[in-house]
Amino acid sequence: MSLLEKILVPLDGSEHSLHALEKALQIAKKFEGKITLIYVYSVRVGSFAITPIQVYSYVQDFRKYGKDILTDGEKQVKAEGVQVETILKEGHIVEEILKTSREGNFDLIVIGARGISKLKEFFLGSVSHGVTTHAPCPVLVVK
C-alpha cells in the first residue's frame, strides 16, 4: 500500500488549479495513486430580489460549469493512465473540501495557490489557506 494512494484535487478552472492537477498526476504516477477531482460551487442569493426560477437557473449554470471542469480534468487524468473519480458538491468551498478529505480518508490534498478570482479571495479569505489550516492530511499548495 502506498503512502499517497488517495489524492484529492480541488478544481475551479483557474491556472493554479490546473498546475495542481499536473503536480497531482506526477505524484499519482510515481506512487500508483488514485486521484479524486472535486468541484464545489456556492450559491449565494444575498438580498437581491430574484425569483425561484432565476435561482434554479443560476444553480444549473454553476453545476454545468463544474461538470465541464471535472470532465476536462477527468480526461486529462485518464490520458495519463491514472485512476480517477469526480465529485460535484454545493456548499461552502473550504468546508466541503475538508469534509470530503476526512470522509474519504485522503492521503494528500493538492490545491492551487489561488483560485479564479483574486479579488474574491482577498475579501472572503483564501480557499487554499483555509484548507491548509484545517486539513486532516498533508496539503501541497501549487503555484
Rosetta silent file (secondary structure, phi, psi, omega in degrees, C-alpha in Angstrom):
SEQUENCE: MSLLEKILVPLDGSEHSLHALEKALQIAKKFEGKITLIYVYSVRVGSFAITPIQVYSYVQDFRKYGKDILTDGEKQVKAEGVQVETILKEGHIVEEILKTSREGNFDLIVIGARGISKLKEFFLGSVSHGVTTHAPCPVLVVK
SCORE:     score description
SCORE:     0.000 S_00000001
   1 L     0.000  133.426 -178.833    0.000    0.000    0.000 S_00000001
   2 L   -81.795  150.342  175.088    1.308    3.427   -0.997 S_00000001
   3 L   -71.069  -22.563 -179.000    1.569    6.354    1.389 S_00000001
   4 L  -120.538   53.063 -176.001   -0.015    8.539   -1.282 S_00000001
   5 L   -75.010  -36.642 -175.756   -2.703    6.202   -2.532 S_00000001
   6 E  -120.916  115.741 -176.437   -5.618    8.672   -2.412 S_00000001
   7 E  -118.258  126.371  178.293   -5.104   12.210   -3.696 S_00000001
   8 E  -101.867  129.113 -178.794   -7.815   14.879   -3.602 S_00000001
   9 E  -126.429  104.544  174.301   -7.542   17.715   -6.142 S_00000001
  10 E   -72.668  131.211  177.944   -9.948   20.655   -5.894 S_00000001
  11 L  -117.411  146.562  173.708  -10.506   22.267   -9.299 S_00000001
  12 L  -139.252    5.577  179.770  -12.023   25.635  -10.153 S_00000001
  13 L    90.050   -5.467 -179.362  -10.824   26.177  -13.710 S_00000001
  14 L   -77.167  161.789  176.594   -8.023   28.551  -12.689 S_00000001
  15 H   -59.096  -40.403 -179.064   -4.465   28.292  -13.954 S_00000001
  16 H   -65.635  -38.416  179.796   -3.290   27.437  -10.431 S_00000001
  17 H   -69.885  -31.962  177.277   -5.766   24.558  -10.082 S_00000001
  18 H   -70.210  -36.037  174.453   -4.626   23.158  -13.439 S_00000001
  19 H   -65.339  -37.985  177.750   -0.996   23.309  -12.254 S_00000001
  20 H   -62.312  -41.043  178.337   -2.114   21.496   -9.090 S_00000001
  21 H   -63.060  -41.836  177.976   -3.662   18.766  -11.241 S_00000001
  22 H   -59.996  -44.110  179.976   -0.421   18.383  -13.203 S_00000001
  23 H   -66.744  -40.893  177.993    1.555   18.005   -9.956 S_00000001
  24 H   -61.712  -38.115  177.273   -1.018   15.534   -8.572 S_00000001
  25 H   -62.286  -43.631  178.042   -0.668   13.467  -11.751 S_00000001
  26 H   -59.107  -44.306 -178.776    3.112   13.288  -11.298 S_00000001
  27 H   -66.935  -45.885 -178.372    2.663   12.136   -7.698 S_00000001
  28 H   -61.614  -41.192  179.169   -0.074    9.626   -8.540 S_00000001
  29 H   -66.384  -39.894 -178.703    2.008    8.064  -11.307 S_00000001
  30 H   -68.565  -37.524 -174.690    5.074    7.787   -9.093 S_00000001
  31 H  -108.903   13.505  179.542    3.190    6.263   -6.148 S_00000001
  32 L    53.119   45.796 -178.652    0.485    4.377   -8.091 S_00000001
  33 L   -93.319  172.510  177.849   -2.157    6.587   -6.533 S_00000001
  34 E  -116.321  139.935 -178.957   -5.722    7.405   -7.440 S_00000001
  35 E  -107.101  135.055  171.055   -6.936   10.966   -7.995 S_00000001
  36 E  -115.662  122.364  178.108  -10.295   12.329   -6.944 S_00000001
  37 E   -94.987  135.790  178.831  -11.246   15.636   -8.518 S_00000001
  38 E  -129.230  136.730  172.104  -13.672   17.863   -6.631 S_00000001
  39 E  -124.625  125.160  179.252  -15.514   20.983   -7.720 S_00000001
  40 E  -116.837  127.723  176.078  -17.504   22.863   -5.092 S_00000001
  41 E  -115.205  149.488 -177.597  -19.867   25.632   -6.052 S_00000001
  42 L  -124.695  126.214  179.454  -21.501   28.065   -3.707 S_00000001
  43 L  -106.950  116.572  177.938  -24.810   29.759   -4.452 S_00000001
  44 L  -122.237  115.519 -178.405  -25.398   32.987   -2.559 S_00000001
  45 L   -83.642  -36.043  179.424  -28.532   34.863   -3.364 S_00000001
  46 L    68.464 -147.186 -176.437  -27.977   37.680   -0.888 S_00000001
  47 L   -99.543   16.025  179.590  -30.503   40.467   -0.693 S_00000001
  48 L   -74.040  146.576  177.522  -31.279   40.585   -4.396 S_00000001
  49 L   -90.314   93.908  177.475  -34.896   40.286   -5.454 S_00000001
  50 L  -128.322  156.579 -176.415  -34.852   37.261   -7.714 S_00000001
  51 L   -85.675  161.523  175.420  -37.395   34.600   -8.382 S_00000001
  52 H   -58.082  -33.013  178.470  -37.081   30.900   -7.550 S_00000001
  53 H   -64.999  -40.470  177.867  -36.843   30.228  -11.288 S_00000001
  54 H   -66.013  -40.924  177.173  -33.827   32.534  -11.522 S_00000001
  55 H   -59.761  -47.004  179.230  -32.195   30.812   -8.539 S_00000001
  56 H   -57.900  -43.309  179.881  -32.784   27.436  -10.196 S_00000001
  57 H   -62.487  -43.177  178.063  -31.242   28.746  -13.416 S_00000001
  58 H   -61.870  -44.124 -179.986  -28.154   30.019  -11.563 S_00000001
  59 H   -61.013  -43.594  179.347  -27.720   26.692   -9.790 S_00000001
  60 H   -62.873  -38.898  177.731  -27.964   24.831  -13.091 S_00000001
  61 H   -63.583  -44.598  177.862  -25.349   27.152  -14.608 S_00000001
  62 H   -61.258  -43.695 -179.566  -22.966   26.549  -11.673 S_00000001
  63 H   -62.853  -43.649 -179.457  -23.498   22.784  -11.913 S_00000001
  64 H   -64.211  -44.414  178.446  -22.841   22.752  -15.667 S_00000001
  65 H   -58.946  -46.243  178.791  -19.683   24.837  -15.260 S_00000001
  66 H   -62.996  -43.684  178.514  -18.460   22.483  -12.526 S_00000001
  67 H   -61.282  -41.239  179.258  -19.283   19.362  -14.546 S_00000001
  68 H   -62.300  -43.652  179.035  -17.390   20.772  -17.540 S_00000001
  69 H   -63.236  -43.951 -179.921  -14.304   21.464  -15.401 S_00000001
  70 H   -65.863  -39.487  178.915  -14.469   17.974  -13.869 S_00000001
  71 H   -62.820  -44.544  178.235  -14.939   16.329  -17.275 S_00000001
  72 H   -61.890  -44.911  178.918  -11.890   18.120  -18.674 S_00000001
  73 H   -63.225  -42.152  179.729   -9.818   17.146  -15.631 S_00000001
  74 H   -61.070  -42.393  177.689  -11.032   13.555  -15.789 S_00000001
  75 H   -60.491  -43.151 -179.750   -9.991   13.286  -19.454 S_00000001
  76 H   -62.761  -43.311 -178.779   -6.534   14.621  -18.587 S_00000001
  77 H   -68.041  -45.774  179.836   -6.058   12.125  -15.750 S_00000001
  78 H   -61.531  -36.172  178.820   -7.328    9.148  -17.761 S_00000001
  79 H   -62.095  -24.597  179.063   -4.989   10.083  -20.633 S_00000001
  80 L   -92.228    1.180  177.758   -2.100    9.592  -18.192 S_00000001
  81 L    77.435   22.823 -179.131   -3.357    6.136  -17.179 S_00000001
  82 L  -105.094  140.443  176.549   -4.265    7.146  -13.626 S_00000001
  83 L   -66.332  141.843 -176.977   -7.480    6.084  -11.880 S_00000001
  84 E  -146.751  147.365  168.545   -9.840    8.998  -11.348 S_00000001
  85 E  -138.480  162.320 -177.908  -13.206    9.829   -9.924 S_00000001
  86 E  -126.343  150.955  178.022  -15.067   13.125   -9.716 S_00000001
  87 E  -135.186  129.437  175.406  -17.194   14.834   -7.082 S_00000001
  88 E  -117.175  122.399 -176.964  -19.500   17.809   -7.631 S_00000001
  89 E  -133.466  153.506  170.980  -20.814   19.493   -4.473 S_00000001
  90 E  -109.741  139.925  177.450  -22.706   22.578   -3.431 S_00000001
  91 L   150.044 -167.783  176.264  -21.782   24.382   -0.234 S_00000001
  92 L   -70.167  124.383 -169.389  -19.073   26.357    1.469 S_00000001
  93 H   -57.757  -53.091 -178.137  -15.994   25.599   -0.612 S_00000001
  94 H   -61.916  -47.373 -177.637  -13.439   25.114    2.177 S_00000001
  95 H   -60.861  -40.225 -178.918  -15.840   23.166    4.397 S_00000001
  96 H   -70.505  -36.788  176.264  -16.855   20.797    1.589 S_00000001
  97 H   -64.265  -45.927 -179.881  -13.237   20.118    0.594 S_00000001
  98 H   -64.418  -43.566  178.632  -12.331   19.407    4.230 S_00000001
  99 H   -60.772  -44.440  179.259  -15.408   17.222    4.777 S_00000001
 100 H   -63.939  -40.757 -178.908  -14.637   15.217    1.640 S_00000001
 101 H   -65.746  -37.506  178.442  -10.990   14.784    2.647 S_00000001
 102 H   -70.087  -51.010 -176.413  -11.998   13.490    6.101 S_00000001
 103 H   -64.878  -31.257 -178.882  -14.781   11.202    4.912 S_00000001
 104 L   -90.750   -1.030 -178.245  -12.659    9.824    2.072 S_00000001
 105 L    49.954   51.070 -178.785   -9.550    9.299    4.222 S_00000001
 106 L   -73.440  149.002 -179.772   -7.376   11.019    1.661 S_00000001
 107 L   -89.244  -22.633 -175.126   -3.604   10.834    2.000 S_00000001
 108 E  -159.001  142.410  169.571   -2.909   14.165    0.290 S_00000001
 109 E  -113.669  129.238  176.160   -4.693   17.259   -0.989 S_00000001
 110 E  -115.152  116.008 -171.714   -3.077   19.040   -3.940 S_00000001
 111 E  -132.035  147.191  176.063   -4.552   22.517   -4.365 S_00000001
 112 E   -70.252  147.890 -177.830   -3.812   25.622   -6.393 S_00000001
 113 L   -67.710  -32.234  179.845   -2.393   28.610   -4.540 S_00000001
 114 L  -136.343  151.240  178.694   -5.021   30.949   -5.943 S_00000001
 115 L   -96.077 -160.751 -174.014   -8.446   30.458   -7.387 S_00000001
 116 L   -68.186  -30.401 -174.505  -10.330   32.014  -10.222 S_00000001
 117 L  -124.847  107.157  179.441  -10.925   35.372   -8.506 S_00000001
 118 H   -66.772  -37.796  179.333   -8.085   37.124   -6.704 S_00000001
 119 H   -65.457  -42.302  179.058  -10.398   39.910   -5.517 S_00000001
 120 H   -61.522  -42.053  178.684  -12.898   37.408   -4.112 S_00000001
 121 H   -61.241  -38.871 -178.848  -10.094   35.648   -2.221 S_00000001
 122 H   -60.703  -43.261 -176.803   -8.996   38.966   -0.712 S_00000001
 123 H   -82.740  -35.087 -173.543  -12.431   39.647    0.734 S_00000001
 124 H   -99.513  -11.114 -176.335  -13.585   36.132    1.603 S_00000001
 125 L    96.444  146.013 -175.027  -10.310   34.532    2.623 S_00000001
 126 L   -75.653  132.037  176.054   -8.200   32.141    0.623 S_00000001
 127 H   -62.569  -45.234 -178.889   -9.544   28.665   -0.064 S_00000001
 128 H   -62.942  -36.912  177.860   -6.036   27.234   -0.097 S_00000001
 129 H   -65.741  -45.127  179.132   -5.285   28.890    3.246 S_00000001
 130 H   -61.557  -39.406  179.935   -8.476   27.525    4.802 S_00000001
 131 H   -69.542  -46.620 -178.404   -7.736   24.035    3.513 S_00000001
 132 H   -64.448  -34.238 -178.541   -4.096   24.014    4.650 S_00000001
 133 H   -68.671  -35.322 -170.724   -5.039   25.330    8.086 S_00000001
 134 H  -118.542    3.178 -175.608   -7.691   22.700    8.823 S_00000001
 135 L   -66.526  144.267  178.226   -6.929   19.679    6.621 S_00000001
 136 L   -84.873    2.549 -178.686   -6.727   16.249    8.256 S_00000001
 137 L  -143.655  171.965  177.489   -3.887   15.237    5.907 S_00000001
 138 L   -60.777  148.976  179.356   -0.868   16.842    4.226 S_00000001
 139 E  -127.977  130.829  174.086   -1.604   19.590    1.694 S_00000001
 140 E  -106.888  117.820  178.536    0.552   20.547   -1.266 S_00000001
 141 E   -98.775  124.171 -173.961   -0.133   24.096   -2.457 S_00000001
 142 E  -111.725  131.791  176.121    0.898   24.621   -6.082 S_00000001
 143 L   -89.638    0.000    0.000    1.583   27.987   -7.758 S_00000001
